[in-house]
Amino acid sequence: MYQQKNLTRIKKMEELAPEAMKAFWAFDKLAVAEGEIPVKYKELIAVAVAVTTQCPYCIEIHSGNAKRAGATEAELTEATIVAAALRAGGAITHATHALDA
């Protein structure tokens, strides 16, 4: 299902919904632009979110962006471990509802 060639279909989406896609790209660009949080950290956040949402496209894109912004493999690894811990924490805290059943 996940193949890099699928991303070539984005061009068609831009043709079919040009204004919406233009707005998306502008938002996407601004979200990871330099600001109060440096680009490197924003991209590490993006990697952590991508691991949590399990999007291989985003993992690949944002890992590359993070590396280009100066992130090390150790930082990428720690970001993904934080994501894993939060996902596991969510499972634990939601499991408390099972005790009420």
Secondary structure, 3 states (H helix, E strand, C coil): CCCHHHHHHHHHHHHHCHHHHHHHHHHHHHHCCCCCCCHHHHHHHHHHHHHHHCCHHHHHHHHHHHHHCCCCHHHHHHHHHHHHHHHHHHHHHHHHHHHHC
